[in-house]
Amino acid sequence: MSVIGTRDRKSKERSGETRVYNIRRLRCDNCGSIHHELPDFLVPYKRYESNCIEMVLSNPH
């Protein structure tokens, strides 16, 4: 994998505040596909942080 740049990724916290993270973009040296290196607290294709999603799923109210 080779780093080809970065992109901004927005995420909402439990309080509703929006944060912007700078995510590295990687290109596979074999097939050429692009991947994004996400930290543990971000879930692919979701806009809320992982702890917020877990809290909603564990409290069915």
PQR file of N, CA, C, O and H, with PARSE charges and radii, in Angstrom:
ATOM      1  N   MET A   1       0.828  -1.175   0.000 -0.4000 1.5000
ATOM      2  CA  MET A   1       0.000   0.000   0.000 -0.0000 2.0000
ATOM      3  C   MET A   1       0.876   1.244   0.000  0.5500 1.7000
ATOM      4  O   MET A   1       1.873   1.324   0.718 -0.5500 1.4000
ATOM      5  N   SER A   2       0.490   2.194  -0.807 -0.4000 1.5000
ATOM      6  CA  SER A   2       1.201   3.469  -0.891 -0.0000 2.0000
ATOM      7  C   SER A   2       0.241   4.595  -0.534  0.5500 1.7000
ATOM      8  O   SER A   2      -0.920   4.574  -0.944 -0.5500 1.4000
ATOM      9  H   SER A   2      -0.320   2.128  -1.390  0.4000 1.0000
ATOM     10  N   VAL A   3       0.713   5.576   0.224 -0.4000 1.5000
ATOM     11  CA  VAL A   3      -0.100   6.734   0.575 -0.0000 2.0000
ATOM     12  C   VAL A   3      -0.198   7.639  -0.645  0.5500 1.7000
ATOM     13  O   VAL A   3       0.812   8.000  -1.250 -0.5500 1.4000
ATOM     14  H   VAL A   3       1.656   5.593   0.557  0.4000 1.0000
ATOM     15  N   ILE A   4      -1.455   8.008  -1.003 -0.4000 1.5000
ATOM     16  CA  ILE A   4      -1.644   8.871  -2.172 -0.0000 2.0000
ATOM     17  C   ILE A   4      -2.258  10.210  -1.797  0.5500 1.7000
ATOM     18  O   ILE A   4      -2.485  11.056  -2.662 -0.5500 1.4000
ATOM     19  H   ILE A   4      -2.275   7.715  -0.511  0.4000 1.0000
ATOM     20  N   GLY A   5      -2.528  10.405  -0.517 -0.4000 1.5000
ATOM     21  CA  GLY A   5      -3.097  11.689  -0.095 -0.0000 2.0000
ATOM     22  C   GLY A   5      -3.991  11.526   1.110  0.5500 1.7000
ATOM     23  O   GLY A   5      -3.955  10.510   1.804 -0.5500 1.4000
ATOM     24  H   GLY A   5      -2.344   9.718   0.186  0.4000 1.0000
ATOM     25  N   THR A   6      -4.803  12.558   1.348 -0.4000 1.5000
ATOM     26  CA  THR A   6      -5.730  12.548   2.471 -0.0000 2.0000
ATOM     27  C   THR A   6      -7.070  13.100   2.023  0.5500 1.7000
ATOM     28  O   THR A   6      -7.191  13.695   0.952 -0.5500 1.4000
ATOM     29  H   THR A   6      -4.833  13.383   0.785  0.4000 1.0000
ATOM     30  N   ARG A   7      -8.071  12.890   2.861 -0.4000 1.5000
ATOM     31  CA  ARG A   7      -9.386  13.483   2.638 -0.0000 2.0000
ATOM     32  C   ARG A   7     -10.006  13.760   3.989  0.5500 1.7000
ATOM     33  O   ARG A   7      -9.638  13.137   4.986 -0.5500 1.4000
ATOM     34  H   ARG A   7      -7.973  12.406   3.731  0.4000 1.0000
ATOM     35  N   ASP A   8     -10.944  14.690   4.029 -0.4000 1.5000
ATOM     36  CA  ASP A   8     -11.644  15.010   5.265 -0.0000 2.0000
ATOM     37  C   ASP A   8     -12.836  14.082   5.439  0.5500 1.7000
ATOM     38  O   ASP A   8     -13.517  13.743   4.471 -0.5500 1.4000
ATOM     39  H   ASP A   8     -11.243  15.195   3.220  0.4000 1.0000
ATOM     40  N   ARG A   9     -13.080  13.679   6.667 -0.4000 1.5000
ATOM     41  CA  ARG A   9     -14.223  12.822   6.995 -0.0000 2.0000
ATOM     42  C   ARG A   9     -14.934  13.425   8.196  0.5500 1.7000
ATOM     43  O   ARG A   9     -14.324  13.621   9.246 -0.5500 1.4000
ATOM     44  H   ARG A   9     -12.527  13.955   7.453  0.4000 1.0000
ATOM     45  N   LYS A  10     -16.222  13.720   8.047 -0.4000 1.5000
ATOM     46  CA  LYS A  10     -17.014  14.283   9.136 -0.0000 2.0000
ATOM     47  C   LYS A  10     -17.610  13.155   9.967  0.5500 1.7000
ATOM     48  O   LYS A  10     -17.937  12.088   9.447 -0.5500 1.4000
ATOM     49  H   LYS A  10     -16.718  13.561   7.193  0.4000 1.0000
ATOM     50  N   SER A  11     -17.745  13.407  11.268 -0.4000 1.5000
ATOM     51  CA  SER A  11     -18.347  12.441  12.171 -0.0000 2.0000
ATOM     52  C   SER A  11     -19.068  13.197  13.273  0.5500 1.7000
ATOM     53  O   SER A  11     -18.611  14.252  13.712 -0.5500 1.4000
ATOM     54  H   SER A  11     -17.479  14.274  11.691  0.4000 1.0000
ATOM     55  N   LYS A  12     -20.199  12.653  13.721 -0.4000 1.5000
ATOM     56  CA  LYS A  12     -20.958  13.282  14.801 -0.0000 2.0000
ATOM     57  C   LYS A  12     -20.678  12.554  16.105  0.5500 1.7000
ATOM     58  O   LYS A  12     -20.604  11.326  16.155 -0.5500 1.4000
ATOM     59  H   LYS A  12     -20.570  11.795  13.363  0.4000 1.0000
ATOM     60  N   GLU A  13     -20.523  13.348  17.160 -0.4000 1.5000
ATOM     61  CA  GLU A  13     -20.316  12.809  18.493 -0.0000 2.0000
ATOM     62  C   GLU A  13     -21.665  12.571  19.163  0.5500 1.7000
ATOM     63  O   GLU A  13     -22.718  12.871  18.601 -0.5500 1.4000
ATOM     64  H   GLU A  13     -20.582  14.345  17.119  0.4000 1.0000
ATOM     65  N   ARG A  14     -21.610  12.034  20.356 -0.4000 1.5000
ATOM     66  CA  ARG A  14     -22.806  11.778  21.151 -0.0000 2.0000
ATOM     67  C   ARG A  14     -23.574  13.061  21.438  0.5500 1.7000
ATOM     68  O   ARG A  14     -24.804  13.053  21.492 -0.5500 1.4000
ATOM     69  H   ARG A  14     -20.755  11.790  20.812  0.4000 1.0000
ATOM     70  N   SER A  15     -22.861  14.147  21.620 -0.4000 1.5000
ATOM     71  CA  SER A  15     -23.492  15.437  21.932 -0.0000 2.0000
ATOM     72  C   SER A  15     -24.129  16.090  20.705  0.5500 1.7000
ATOM     73  O   SER A  15     -24.855  17.074  20.842 -0.5500 1.4000
ATOM     74  H   SER A  15     -21.862  14.153  21.576  0.4000 1.0000
ATOM     75  N   GLY A  16     -23.871  15.559  19.518 -0.4000 1.5000
ATOM     76  CA  GLY A  16     -24.392  16.141  18.286 -0.0000 2.0000
ATOM     77  C   GLY A  16     -23.393  17.039  17.591  0.5500 1.7000
ATOM     78  O   GLY A  16     -23.640  17.512  16.482 -0.5500 1.4000
ATOM     79  H   GLY A  16     -23.282  14.760  19.407  0.4000 1.0000
ATOM     80  N   GLU A  17     -22.266  17.275  18.238 -0.4000 1.5000
ATOM     81  CA  GLU A  17     -21.221  18.115  17.659 -0.0000 2.0000
ATOM     82  C   GLU A  17     -20.545  17.377  16.499  0.5500 1.7000
ATOM     83  O   GLU A  17     -20.263  16.182  16.594 -0.5500 1.4000
ATOM     84  H   GLU A  17     -22.065  16.891  19.139  0.4000 1.0000
ATOM     85  N   THR A  18     -20.294  18.091  15.420 -0.4000 1.5000
ATOM     86  CA  THR A  18     -19.630  17.510  14.256 -0.0000 2.0000
ATOM     87  C   THR A  18     -18.137  17.779  14.329  0.5500 1.7000
ATOM     88  O   THR A  18     -17.704  18.901  14.591 -0.5500 1.4000
ATOM     89  H   THR A  18     -20.523  19.061  15.343  0.4000 1.0000
ATOM     90  N   ARG A  19     -17.357  16.733  14.092 -0.4000 1.5000
ATOM     91  CA  ARG A  19     -15.900  16.862  14.036 -0.0000 2.0000
ATOM     92  C   ARG A  19     -15.418  16.438  12.659  0.5500 1.7000
ATOM     93  O   ARG A  19     -16.049  15.617  11.992 -0.5500 1.4000
ATOM     94  H   ARG A  19     -17.708  15.821  13.878  0.4000 1.0000
ATOM     95  N   VAL A  20     -14.298  17.003  12.241 -0.4000 1.5000
ATOM     96  CA  VAL A  20     -13.715  16.677  10.948 -0.0000 2.0000
ATOM     97  C   VAL A  20     -12.350  16.041  11.189  0.5500 1.7000
ATOM     98  O   VAL A  20     -11.507  16.598  11.892 -0.5500 1.4000
ATOM     99  H   VAL A  20     -13.785  17.669  12.782  0.4000 1.0000
ATOM    100  N   TYR A  21     -12.144  14.866  10.595 -0.4000 1.5000
ATOM    101  CA  TYR A  21     -10.882  14.143  10.723 -0.0000 2.0000
ATOM    102  C   TYR A  21     -10.212  14.060   9.364  0.5500 1.7000
ATOM    103  O   TYR A  21     -10.880  13.976   8.333 -0.5500 1.4000
ATOM    104  H   TYR A  21     -12.829  14.413  10.024  0.4000 1.0000
ATOM    105  N   ASN A  22      -8.906  14.084   9.371 -0.4000 1.5000
ATOM    106  CA  ASN A  22      -8.121  13.967   8.155 -0.0000 2.0000
ATOM    107  C   ASN A  22      -7.721  12.494   8.000  0.5500 1.7000
ATOM    108  O   ASN A  22      -6.928  11.984   8.792 -0.5500 1.4000
ATOM    109  H   ASN A  22      -8.363  14.152  10.208  0.4000 1.0000
ATOM    110  N   ILE A  23      -8.261  11.812   6.991 -0.4000 1.5000
ATOM    111  CA  ILE A  23      -8.090  10.375   6.791 -0.0000 2.0000
ATOM    112  C   ILE A  23      -7.118  10.131   5.632  0.5500 1.7000
ATOM    113  O   ILE A  23      -7.227  10.742   4.568 -0.5500 1.4000
ATOM    114  H   ILE A  23      -8.905  12.226   6.348  0.4000 1.0000
ATOM    115  N   ARG A  24      -6.160   9.218   5.870 -0.4000 1.5000
ATOM    116  CA  ARG A  24      -5.194   8.899   4.812 -0.0000 2.0000
ATOM    117  C   ARG A  24      -5.822   8.004   3.741  0.5500 1.7000
ATOM    118  O   ARG A  24      -6.582   7.088   4.054 -0.5500 1.4000
ATOM    119  H   ARG A  24      -6.071   8.722   6.733  0.4000 1.0000
ATOM    120  N   ARG A  25      -5.497   8.280   2.478 -0.4000 1.5000
ATOM    121  CA  ARG A  25      -5.931   7.452   1.358 -0.0000 2.0000
ATOM    122  C   ARG A  25      -4.746   6.591   0.928  0.5500 1.7000
ATOM    123  O   ARG A  25      -3.626   7.081   0.784 -0.5500 1.4000
ATOM    124  H   ARG A  25      -4.880   9.025   2.223  0.4000 1.0000
ATOM    125  N   LEU A  26      -5.010   5.306   0.726 -0.4000 1.5000
ATOM    126  CA  LEU A  26      -3.960   4.360   0.358 -0.0000 2.0000
ATOM    127  C   LEU A  26      -4.331   3.669  -0.951  0.5500 1.7000
ATOM    128  O   LEU A  26      -5.500   3.356  -1.179 -0.5500 1.4000
ATOM    129  H   LEU A  26      -5.919   4.907   0.843  0.4000 1.0000
ATOM    130  N   ARG A  27      -3.348   3.433  -1.805 -0.4000 1.5000
ATOM    131  CA  ARG A  27      -3.571   2.702  -3.058 -0.0000 2.0000
ATOM    132  C   ARG A  27      -2.822   1.379  -2.985  0.5500 1.7000
ATOM    133  O   ARG A  27      -1.643   1.340  -2.633 -0.5500 1.4000
ATOM    134  H   ARG A  27      -2.399   3.688  -1.620  0.4000 1.0000
ATOM    135  N   CYS A  28      -3.519   0.291  -3.323 -0.4000 1.5000
ATOM    136  CA  CYS A  28      -2.917  -1.035  -3.330 -0.0000 2.0000
ATOM    137  C   CYS A  28      -1.915  -1.116  -4.481  0.5500 1.7000
ATOM    138  O   CYS A  28      -2.241  -0.784  -5.621 -0.5500 1.4000
ATOM    139  H   CYS A  28      -4.476   0.322  -3.609  0.4000 1.0000
ATOM    140  N   ASP A  29      -0.691  -1.561  -4.175 -0.4000 1.5000
ATOM    141  CA  ASP A  29       0.352  -1.647  -5.201 -0.0000 2.0000
ATOM    142  C   ASP A  29       0.068  -2.761  -6.209  0.5500 1.7000
ATOM    143  O   ASP A  29       0.566  -2.717  -7.334 -0.5500 1.4000
ATOM    144  H   ASP A  29      -0.426  -1.831  -3.250  0.4000 1.0000
ATOM    145  N   ASN A  30      -0.729  -3.760  -5.813 -0.4000 1.5000
ATOM    146  CA  ASN A  30      -1.016  -4.891  -6.714 -0.0000 2.0000
ATOM    147  C   ASN A  30      -2.192  -4.618  -7.643  0.5500 1.7000
ATOM    148  O   ASN A  30      -2.068  -4.762  -8.859 -0.5500 1.4000
ATOM    149  H   ASN A  30      -1.132  -3.796  -4.899  0.4000 1.0000
ATOM    150  N   CYS A  31      -3.335  -4.224  -7.077 -0.4000 1.5000
ATOM    151  CA  CYS A  31      -4.547  -4.092  -7.894 -0.0000 2.0000
ATOM    152  C   CYS A  31      -4.932  -2.650  -8.204  0.5500 1.7000
ATOM    153  O   CYS A  31      -5.740  -2.414  -9.103 -0.5500 1.4000
ATOM    154  H   CYS A  31      -3.436  -4.107  -6.089  0.4000 1.0000
ATOM    155  N   GLY A  32      -4.372  -1.681  -7.481 -0.4000 1.5000
ATOM    156  CA  GLY A  32      -4.652  -0.277  -7.748 -0.0000 2.0000
ATOM    157  C   GLY A  32      -5.894   0.274  -7.072  0.5500 1.7000
ATOM    158  O   GLY A  32      -6.239   1.436  -7.286 -0.5500 1.4000
ATOM    159  H   GLY A  32      -3.716  -1.873  -6.751  0.4000 1.0000
ATOM    160  N   SER A  33      -6.582  -0.533  -6.254 -0.4000 1.5000
ATOM    161  CA  SER A  33      -7.782  -0.035  -5.582 -0.0000 2.0000
ATOM    162  C   SER A  33      -7.402   0.921  -4.450  0.5500 1.7000
ATOM    163  O   SER A  33      -6.307   0.844  -3.893 -0.5500 1.4000
ATOM    164  H   SER A  33      -6.301  -1.477  -6.079  0.4000 1.0000
ATOM    165  N   ILE A  34      -8.325   1.815  -4.127 -0.4000 1.5000
ATOM    166  CA  ILE A  34      -8.081   2.828  -3.104 -0.0000 2.0000
ATOM    167  C   ILE A  34      -8.795   2.438  -1.818  0.5500 1.7000
ATOM    168  O   ILE A  34      -9.952   2.019  -1.843 -0.5500 1.4000
ATOM    169  H   ILE A  34      -9.214   1.878  -4.579  0.4000 1.0000
ATOM    170  N   HIS A  35      -8.095   2.579  -0.687 -0.4000 1.5000
ATOM    171  CA  HIS A  35      -8.636   2.282   0.634 -0.0000 2.0000
ATOM    172  C   HIS A  35      -8.421   3.496   1.517  0.5500 1.7000
ATOM    173  O   HIS A  35      -7.513   4.293   1.282 -0.5500 1.4000
ATOM    174  H   HIS A  35      -7.155   2.919  -0.667  0.4000 1.0000
ATOM    175  N   HIS A  36      -9.269   3.634   2.543 -0.4000 1.5000
ATOM    176  CA  HIS A  36      -9.128   4.711   3.517 -0.0000 2.0000
ATOM    177  C   HIS A  36      -8.764   4.113   4.862  0.5500 1.7000
ATOM    178  O   HIS A  36      -9.364   3.122   5.282 -0.5500 1.4000
ATOM    179  H   HIS A  36     -10.006   2.986   2.733  0.4000 1.0000
ATOM    180  N   GLU A  37      -7.799   4.694   5.537 -0.4000 1.5000
ATOM    181  CA  GLU A  37      -7.333   4.207   6.831 -0.0000 2.0000
ATOM    182  C   GLU A  37      -8.163   4.884   7.925  0.5500 1.7000
ATOM    183  O   GLU A  37      -7.927   6.043   8.266 -0.5500 1.4000
ATOM    184  H   GLU A  37      -7.313   5.498   5.196  0.4000 1.0000
ATOM    185  N   LEU A  38      -9.137   4.148   8.471 -0.4000 1.5000
ATOM    186  CA  LEU A  38     -10.033   4.694   9.484 -0.0000 2.0000
ATOM    187  C   LEU A  38      -9.560   4.348  10.887  0.5500 1.7000
ATOM    188  O   LEU A  38      -9.090   3.234  11.120 -0.5500 1.4000
ATOM    189  H   LEU A  38      -9.329   3.206   8.193  0.4000 1.0000
ATOM    190  N   PRO A  39      -9.676   5.287  11.830 -0.5600 1.5000
ATOM    191  CA  PRO A  39      -9.384   4.967  13.229  0.2800 2.0000
ATOM    192  C   PRO A  39     -10.483   4.060  13.797  0.5500 1.7000
ATOM    193  O   PRO A  39     -11.538   3.904  13.181 -0.5500 1.4000
ATOM    194  N   ASP A  40     -10.240   3.466  14.963 -0.4000 1.5000
ATOM    195  CA  ASP A  40     -11.168   2.510  15.562 -0.0000 2.0000
ATOM    196  C   ASP A  40     -12.532   3.101  15.895  0.5500 1.7000
ATOM    197  O   ASP A  40     -13.526   2.374  15.886 -0.5500 1.4000
ATOM    198  H   ASP A  40      -9.384   3.593  15.464  0.4000 1.0000
ATOM    199  N   PHE A  41     -12.611   4.376  16.183 -0.4000 1.5000
ATOM    200  CA  PHE A  41     -13.885   4.969  16.601 -0.0000 2.0000
ATOM    201  C   PHE A  41     -14.777   5.367  15.430  0.5500 1.7000
ATOM    202  O   PHE A  41     -15.905   5.804  15.654 -0.5500 1.4000
ATOM    203  H   PHE A  41     -11.804   4.967  16.190  0.4000 1.0000
ATOM    204  N   LEU A  42     -14.314   5.231  14.193 -0.4000 1.5000
ATOM    205  CA  LEU A  42     -15.149   5.511  13.020 -0.0000 2.0000
ATOM    206  C   LEU A  42     -15.577   4.192  12.375  0.5500 1.7000
ATOM    207  O   LEU A  42     -14.787   3.254  12.264 -0.5500 1.4000
ATOM    208  H   LEU A  42     -13.397   4.876  14.011  0.4000 1.0000
ATOM    209  N   VAL A  43     -16.841   4.140  11.952 -0.4000 1.5000
ATOM    210  CA  VAL A  43     -17.402   2.956  11.317 -0.0000 2.0000
ATOM    211  C   VAL A  43     -17.573   3.266   9.831  0.5500 1.7000
ATOM    212  O   VAL A  43     -18.101   4.323   9.485 -0.5500 1.4000
ATOM    213  H   VAL A  43     -17.482   4.902  12.042  0.4000 1.0000
ATOM    214  N   PRO A  44     -17.137   2.366   8.946 -0.5600 1.5000
ATOM    215  CA  PRO A  44     -17.307   2.627   7.513  0.2800 2.0000
ATOM    216  C   PRO A  44     -18.770   2.863   7.143  0.5500 1.7000
ATOM    217  O   PRO A  44     -19.656   2.135   7.593 -0.5500 1.4000
ATOM    218  N   TYR A  45     -19.015   3.870   6.331 -0.4000 1.5000
ATOM    219  CA  TYR A  45     -20.328   4.229   5.792 -0.0000 2.0000
ATOM    220  C   TYR A  45     -21.306   4.760   6.838  0.5500 1.7000
ATOM    221  O   TYR A  45     -22.487   4.923   6.531 -0.5500 1.4000
ATOM    222  H   TYR A  45     -18.296   4.461   5.965  0.4000 1.0000
ATOM    223  N   LYS A  46     -20.859   5.032   8.057 -0.4000 1.5000
ATOM    224  CA  LYS A  46     -21.722   5.590   9.096 -0.0000 2.0000
ATOM    225  C   LYS A  46     -21.213   6.975   9.465  0.5500 1.7000
ATOM    226  O   LYS A  46     -20.017   7.245   9.355 -0.5500 1.4000
ATOM    227  H   LYS A  46     -19.900   4.899   8.307  0.4000 1.0000
ATOM    228  N   ARG A  47     -22.106   7.853   9.899 -0.4000 1.5000
ATOM    229  CA  ARG A  47     -21.734   9.225  10.215 -0.0000 2.0000
ATOM    230  C   ARG A  47     -21.580   9.487  11.702  0.5500 1.7000
ATOM    231  O   ARG A  47     -21.103  10.551  12.095 -0.5500 1.4000
ATOM    232  H   ARG A  47     -23.078   7.634   9.988  0.4000 1.0000
ATOM    233  N   TYR A  48     -21.983   8.520  12.546 -0.4000 1.5000
ATOM    234  CA  TYR A  48     -21.814   8.667  13.986 -0.0000 2.0000
ATOM    235  C   TYR A  48     -20.641   7.819  14.453  0.5500 1.7000
ATOM    236  O   TYR A  48     -20.320   6.803  13.837 -0.5500 1.4000
ATOM    237  H   TYR A  48     -22.371   7.655  12.226  0.4000 1.0000
ATOM    238  N   GLU A  49     -20.003   8.236  15.541 -0.4000 1.5000
ATOM    239  CA  GLU A  49     -18.870   7.494  16.075 -0.0000 2.0000
ATOM    240  C   GLU A  49     -19.350   6.167  16.656  0.5500 1.7000
ATOM    241  O   GLU A  49     -20.521   6.033  17.011 -0.5500 1.4000
ATOM    242  H   GLU A  49     -20.264   9.061  16.042  0.4000 1.0000
ATOM    243  N   SER A  50     -18.462   5.194  16.754 -0.4000 1.5000
ATOM    244  CA  SER A  50     -18.833   3.838  17.155 -0.0000 2.0000
ATOM    245  C   SER A  50     -19.442   3.778  18.550  0.5500 1.7000
ATOM    246  O   SER A  50     -20.369   3.000  18.772 -0.5500 1.4000
ATOM    247  H   SER A  50     -17.510   5.303  16.466  0.4000 1.0000
ATOM    248  N   ASN A  51     -18.951   4.577  19.499 -0.4000 1.5000
ATOM    249  CA  ASN A  51     -19.517   4.522  20.854 -0.0000 2.0000
ATOM    250  C   ASN A  51     -20.960   5.021  20.875  0.5500 1.7000
ATOM    251  O   ASN A  51     -21.758   4.541  21.680 -0.5500 1.4000
ATOM    252  H   ASN A  51     -18.197   5.210  19.318  0.4000 1.0000
ATOM    253  N   CYS A  52     -21.307   5.958  20.025 -0.4000 1.5000
ATOM    254  CA  CYS A  52     -22.675   6.463  19.929 -0.0000 2.0000
ATOM    255  C   CYS A  52     -23.589   5.383  19.335  0.5500 1.7000
ATOM    256  O   CYS A  52     -24.712   5.204  19.807 -0.5500 1.4000
ATOM    257  H   CYS A  52     -20.659   6.348  19.371  0.4000 1.0000
ATOM    258  N   ILE A  53     -23.138   4.682  18.334 -0.4000 1.5000
ATOM    259  CA  ILE A  53     -23.922   3.606  17.717 -0.0000 2.0000
ATOM    260  C   ILE A  53     -24.134   2.470  18.714  0.5500 1.7000
ATOM    261  O   ILE A  53     -25.236   1.930  18.809 -0.5500 1.4000
ATOM    262  H   ILE A  53     -22.226   4.827  17.950  0.4000 1.0000
ATOM    263  N   GLU A  54     -23.090   2.102  19.458 -0.4000 1.5000
ATOM    264  CA  GLU A  54     -23.204   1.046  20.469 -0.0000 2.0000
ATOM    265  C   GLU A  54     -24.207   1.424  21.550  0.5500 1.7000
ATOM    266  O   GLU A  54     -24.983   0.579  21.995 -0.5500 1.4000
ATOM    267  H   GLU A  54     -22.195   2.540  19.382  0.4000 1.0000
ATOM    268  N   MET A  55     -24.201   2.683  21.975 -0.4000 1.5000
ATOM    269  CA  MET A  55     -25.113   3.133  23.017 -0.0000 2.0000
ATOM    270  C   MET A  55     -26.567   3.025  22.565  0.5500 1.7000
ATOM    271  O   MET A  55     -27.423   2.600  23.342 -0.5500 1.4000
ATOM    272  H   MET A  55     -23.571   3.370  21.613  0.4000 1.0000
ATOM    273  N   VAL A  56     -26.853   3.399  21.338 -0.4000 1.5000
ATOM    274  CA  VAL A  56     -28.218   3.327  20.819 -0.0000 2.0000
ATOM    275  C   VAL A  56     -28.671   1.873  20.692  0.5500 1.7000
ATOM    276  O   VAL A  56     -29.818   1.558  21.007 -0.5500 1.4000
ATOM    277  H   VAL A  56     -26.157   3.744  20.707  0.4000 1.0000
ATOM    278  N   LEU A  57     -27.796   0.992  20.241 -0.4000 1.5000
ATOM    279  CA  LEU A  57     -28.164  -0.407  20.062 -0.0000 2.0000
ATOM    280  C   LEU A  57     -28.332  -1.137  21.397  0.5500 1.7000
ATOM    281  O   LEU A  57     -29.125  -2.074  21.486 -0.5500 1.4000
ATOM    282  H   LEU A  57     -26.864   1.248  19.985  0.4000 1.0000
ATOM    283  N   SER A  58     -27.616  -0.730  22.413 -0.4000 1.5000
ATOM    284  CA  SER A  58     -27.715  -1.408  23.705 -0.0000 2.0000
ATOM    285  C   SER A  58     -28.891  -0.901  24.555  0.5500 1.7000
ATOM    286  O   SER A  58     -29.304  -1.588  25.489 -0.5500 1.4000
ATOM    287  H   SER A  58     -26.972   0.031  22.340  0.4000 1.0000
ATOM    288  N   ASN A  59     -29.434   0.279  24.253 -0.4000 1.5000
ATOM    289  CA  ASN A  59     -30.595   0.829  24.960 -0.0000 2.0000
ATOM    290  C   ASN A  59     -31.782   0.886  24.006  0.5500 1.7000
ATOM    291  O   ASN A  59     -31.883   1.819  23.208 -0.5500 1.4000
ATOM    292  H   ASN A  59     -29.098   0.837  23.494  0.4000 1.0000
ATOM    293  N   PRO A  60     -32.685  -0.098  24.074 -0.5600 1.5000
ATOM    294  CA  PRO A  60     -33.788  -0.149  23.105  0.2800 2.0000
ATOM    295  C   PRO A  60     -34.895   0.887  23.312  0.5500 1.7000
ATOM    296  O   PRO A  60     -35.876   0.856  22.569 -0.5500 1.4000
ATOM    297  N   HIS A  61     -34.790   1.792  24.271 -0.4000 1.5000
ATOM    298  CA  HIS A  61     -35.840   2.783  24.566 -0.0000 2.0000
ATOM    299  C   HIS A  61     -35.949   3.768  23.454  0.5500 1.7000
ATOM    300  O   HIS A  61     -36.775   4.679  23.516 -0.5500 1.4000
ATOM    301  H   HIS A  61     -33.992   1.816  24.874  0.4000 1.0000
TER
END
